[in-house]
Amino acid sequence: MSVIYVLIPIAILLTALGIYLFFWAVKSDQFDDLEKQGLSILFEDDKNNTVENSKSKDKQETSQNDS
């Protein structure tokens, strides 16, 4: 029976901590975009990088040709 006197305050403290952390997460926008990280592995960044690299190479070549 004396164990209950210890476990009830611990349970109340853990519940209060969980509620506080939940509201902190909502306030700091942790739940704004839940699908972004899950879908980010499906997007290919290599194509964008090659397009940007080719554009920068074209700019460098035209600037060198102008000189």
C-alpha positions as CSV (number, residue, x, y, z in Angstrom):
1,M,0.0,0.0,0.0
2,S,2.9,2.4,0.7
3,V,4.1,1.8,-2.9
4,I,0.9,3.6,-4.1
5,Y,2.0,6.7,-2.2
6,V,5.2,6.8,-4.3
7,L,3.7,5.7,-7.6
8,I,0.8,8.2,-7.8
9,P,3.0,11.3,-7.5
10,I,5.4,9.9,-10.0
11,A,2.5,9.2,-12.4
12,I,1.2,12.7,-12.0
13,L,4.6,14.2,-12.6
14,L,5.2,12.1,-15.7
15,T,1.7,13.0,-17.0
16,A,2.3,16.7,-16.4
17,L,5.7,16.5,-18.1
18,G,4.1,14.8,-21.1
19,I,1.5,17.4,-21.4
20,Y,4.0,20.2,-21.1
21,L,6.3,18.6,-23.8
22,F,3.3,18.2,-26.1
23,F,2.3,21.8,-25.8
24,W,5.9,22.9,-26.3
25,A,6.1,20.8,-29.5
26,V,2.9,22.3,-30.8
27,K,4.0,25.8,-29.9
28,S,7.5,25.4,-31.5
29,D,5.8,24.1,-34.8
30,Q,7.1,20.6,-34.6
31,F,3.9,19.3,-36.1
32,D,3.6,21.7,-39.0
33,D,4.6,19.4,-41.9
34,L,4.5,15.7,-40.9
35,E,4.8,14.4,-44.5
36,K,7.8,16.4,-45.6
37,Q,10.4,14.1,-44.0
38,G,8.6,11.0,-45.2
39,L,8.4,12.1,-48.8
40,S,11.8,13.7,-48.9
41,I,13.5,10.4,-49.7
42,L,11.3,10.1,-52.8
43,F,12.6,13.3,-54.4
44,E,15.8,13.2,-56.5
45,D,18.1,16.1,-55.7
46,D,20.7,14.9,-58.3
47,K,18.6,16.2,-61.3
48,N,18.4,19.7,-59.8
49,N,22.0,19.8,-59.0
50,T,23.0,18.8,-62.6
51,V,20.7,21.4,-64.0
52,E,22.2,24.1,-61.7
53,N,25.7,22.9,-62.5
54,S,25.1,23.1,-66.2
55,K,23.7,26.6,-65.9
56,S,26.6,27.7,-63.9
57,K,29.0,26.2,-66.4
58,D,27.2,27.9,-69.2
59,K,27.5,31.2,-67.4
60,Q,31.2,30.7,-66.8
61,E,31.8,29.7,-70.4
62,T,30.0,32.8,-71.7
63,S,31.8,35.1,-69.3
64,Q,35.2,33.6,-70.4
65,N,34.2,33.9,-74.1
66,D,33.3,37.6,-73.5
67,S,36.8,38.3,-72.0
